[in-house]
Amino acid sequence: VSYTHLDVYKRQWLPQDETAHAALQAAADAYTAANPGVAVTIETIDPAAYDQTVRDALGAGTAADVVALSPAAVCGLVGQLAAAPEGIVAAAGAIDPATLAPFQCNGVLYGLPIAAAPGGLTVKATAAAPGVAWDFVRFVATN
């Protein structure tokens, strides 16, 4: 997928963890190198306040477009998350079904597990460019 001539800025939140931050920054750098016009910023939040901060921001519509969530939190937040589009669902077929299952709620996929951090990545329902956000999530989950 090429996003030449498309100026898209993506923020992605995750709990403060230097190892996860470094791994996700490397993935963001690789993604933006492959997709000119897309900028991805990885922001970390104090782990002690992360869950509440994310819940409040998702409810207010101010969360980053891509948010790291524990699998246990996903189904409780489906009203604030975007369902994965068909292309992402098809790509998810390459992921171990056991690790994918916690991101499915009532048969709908809302996130993908990632190796770089605990849990997985989700896309907020009000993302400015949801297709780009989901493409980034797919990229991180499958590379």
C-alpha positions in Angstrom: 0.0 0.0 0.0 1.5 3.3 -1.0 0.4 6.6 0.7 2.4 9.0 -1.5 0.9 12.5 -1.5 -1.1 11.6 1.6 -0.2 13.5 4.7 -1.3 11.4 7.6 -0.1 11.7 11.2 -0.7 8.7 13.5 -0.3 8.7 17.2 0.1 5.4 19.0 -0.1 5.0 22.8 1.4 2.4 25.0 2.4 2.0 28.6 5.9 3.3 29.4 8.3 0.4 28.7 11.6 1.1 27.1 11.9 -2.2 25.4 8.3 -2.0 23.9 8.9 1.6 23.0 12.1 0.8 21.1 10.5 -2.1 19.3 7.4 -0.1 18.3 9.6 2.9 17.3 11.6 0.6 15.0 8.3 -0.7 13.5 7.0 2.8 13.0 10.3 3.9 11.4 10.0 0.9 9.0 6.4 1.6 8.2 6.9 5.3 7.5 9.9 4.5 5.3 7.7 2.2 3.2 4.8 4.7 3.2 5.9 8.2 2.3 3.5 10.8 3.6 2.6 8.9 6.8 4.1 10.0 10.1 3.8 7.8 13.2 4.6 9.0 16.7 4.9 6.6 19.6 3.8 8.1 22.9 4.1 6.4 26.2 2.0 6.9 29.3 2.7 6.1 32.9 1.8 2.4 33.4 0.1 3.2 36.7 -2.3 5.5 35.0 -2.4 3.9 31.6 -5.7 2.0 31.7 -7.7 4.9 33.2 -6.1 7.4 30.9 -6.9 5.3 27.8 -10.5 4.6 28.9 -11.1 8.3 29.6 -9.5 9.5 26.4 -11.3 6.9 24.3 -14.6 8.0 25.8 -13.8 11.7 25.1 -12.5 11.0 21.6 -9.0 12.3 22.4 -7.1 9.0 22.4 -4.4 8.3 19.9 -5.7 6.6 16.7 -3.8 3.4 17.6 -3.9 2.3 21.2 -2.2 -0.7 22.9 -4.7 -2.6 25.0 -4.7 -5.8 27.1 -6.9 -8.5 25.5 -9.0 -8.4 28.6 -9.9 -4.7 28.0 -10.9 -5.0 24.3 -14.5 -6.3 24.5 -15.4 -3.8 27.2 -14.4 -0.9 24.9 -15.9 -2.0 21.6 -18.1 1.1 21.5 -14.9 3.2 21.3 -13.0 0.9 19.0 -13.1 0.4 15.2 -13.8 -3.1 13.9 -11.1 -4.4 11.6 -11.9 -4.0 7.9 -12.1 -7.1 5.7 -8.5 -6.8 4.4 -7.2 -6.8 8.0 -9.4 -9.8 9.0 -8.0 -11.7 6.0 -4.4 -10.8 7.0 -5.1 -12.0 10.5 -5.6 -15.5 9.2 -1.8 -15.8 9.4 -1.9 -15.2 13.1 -2.3 -18.0 15.7 -6.0 -18.2 16.3 -5.4 -18.7 20.1 -3.6 -15.3 20.3 -6.2 -13.7 18.1 -9.3 -14.9 19.9 -9.1 -12.3 22.8 -9.4 -9.5 20.2 -12.6 -10.8 18.8 -15.9 -9.8 20.4 -19.1 -11.4 19.2 -17.3 -12.6 16.1 -15.9 -9.1 15.2 -12.1 -8.4 15.2 -11.1 -5.3 17.2 -7.3 -5.6 17.5 -4.3 -7.7 16.7 -1.7 -9.2 19.1 1.8 -7.9 18.8 5.1 -9.3 20.1 6.6 -5.9 20.9 4.4 -5.3 23.9 1.9 -7.1 26.1 -1.5 -7.3 24.6 -2.1 -5.8 21.2 -3.0 -2.8 19.1 -6.5 -1.5 18.5 -7.8 1.5 16.4 -10.2 4.0 18.0 -13.6 4.4 16.4 -13.0 8.0 15.5 -9.6 7.6 13.9 -8.9 10.3 11.3 -7.6 7.8 8.8 -8.8 4.4 9.9 -7.5 2.6 6.9 -4.0 3.9 7.5 -4.3 3.1 11.2 -5.4 -0.5 10.6 -2.6 -0.9 8.0 -0.1 0.2 10.6 -1.5 -2.3 13.1 -1.4 -5.1 10.5 2.2 -4.1 9.7 3.3 -4.3 13.3 1.5 -7.5 14.0 2.8 -9.4 11.0 6.4 -8.1 10.8 
